Amino acid sequence: MTHTGERFSQQDHAALTRALALPAEAPIGARVHIEPPGLPPLDGEVTWSDNQRIEVRTGDGLYTFHHLPGAVLLFHHLFRTDAQGAETAWQQWLTSLLAERS
């Protein structure tokens, strides 16, 4: 989770879609590609998208990027066994992404 202060969630949604290489209105089935530092590349497919949430399924996990006024949350359910350090790496990625917006 990263606190975003009073920033509008639409701005966070735009930052997330850009970072995930998605169009502003991410359609279900859209392909996602991202290479977060300290993590393996993420290649997946959008399984849900609305004005508060983007869900992505990959071969080794499920990811939900949930944005509300004042906070952005990232949930992940990883199927692989080598997931040590993933939480810290994703937190750093999210904090860095949203810091660029400040």
C-alpha positions in Angstrom: 0.0 0.0 0.0 1.1 3.5 -0.8 -0.5 6.6 0.6 -1.2 9.2 -2.1 -2.5 12.1 0.0 -5.4 13.9 -1.5 -4.5 13.1 -5.1 -7.4 12.0 -7.3 -7.6 8.3 -8.0 -8.0 9.0 -11.7 -4.4 10.2 -11.7 -3.2 7.1 -10.0 -5.2 5.0 -12.5 -3.5 6.8 -15.3 0.0 6.2 -13.8 -0.8 2.5 -13.3 -2.1 1.9 -16.8 1.0 3.6 -18.3 3.3 1.5 -16.1 1.5 -1.7 -17.1 1.7 -0.7 -20.8 -2.1 -0.5 -21.1 -4.4 2.0 -22.7 -6.3 4.4 -20.4 -9.4 2.2 -20.7 -7.8 -1.2 -20.2 -10.0 -3.8 -21.8 -10.4 -7.3 -20.4 -8.0 -9.5 -22.3 -5.5 -6.7 -22.9 -1.9 -7.9 -22.6 0.3 -6.5 -19.8 4.1 -6.3 -19.7 6.2 -4.8 -16.9 9.7 -5.3 -15.7 9.8 -4.2 -12.0 13.3 -3.9 -10.6 14.2 -6.9 -8.4 11.4 -9.1 -9.9 11.0 -11.3 -13.0 9.3 -9.7 -15.9 5.5 -9.7 -15.6 3.6 -10.8 -18.7 -0.1 -11.3 -18.3 -3.7 -10.5 -19.2 -6.2 -8.1 -17.8 -9.1 -10.1 -16.2 -10.9 -7.1 -14.6 -10.7 -3.4 -15.1 -12.9 -0.6 -13.8 -12.3 2.9 -12.5 -10.9 1.6 -9.2 -9.2 -1.7 -10.0 -7.1 -3.5 -12.5 -6.6 -7.2 -12.1 -4.0 -9.2 -14.0 -3.5 -12.9 -14.4 -0.1 -14.3 -15.3 1.3 -17.8 -15.5 2.6 -17.6 -12.0 0.2 -15.3 -10.1 -2.8 -13.0 -9.8 -2.2 -9.3 -9.2 -4.7 -6.6 -8.3 -3.9 -2.9 -8.5 -6.6 -1.1 -6.4 -6.6 2.7 -6.3 -8.8 4.9 -4.1 -8.5 8.5 -3.1 -5.6 8.6 -0.7 -4.2 5.1 -1.2 -3.1 2.6 -3.8 -3.0 -1.1 -2.9 -1.3 -3.9 -4.7 -2.4 -7.5 -3.9 -0.6 -10.5 -5.3 -1.1 -14.2 -5.0 2.0 -15.9 -6.3 2.0 -19.5 -7.4 5.8 -19.9 -7.7 8.0 -21.1 -4.9 10.8 -18.5 -5.4 8.7 -15.5 -4.3 11.0 -14.3 -1.5 11.4 -10.6 -1.6 8.4 -10.0 -3.9 6.5 -8.0 -1.4 9.4 -5.6 -0.8 10.2 -5.3 -4.5 6.5 -4.5 -5.4 6.3 -2.0 -2.5 9.4 -0.2 -3.8 8.0 -0.3 -7.4 4.7 1.2 -6.3 6.2 3.8 -4.1 8.6 4.9 -6.9 5.8 4.9 -9.5 3.6 7.2 -7.4 6.5 9.4 -6.2 7.0 10.3 -9.9 3.5 11.6 -9.9 3.9 13.9 -6.9 
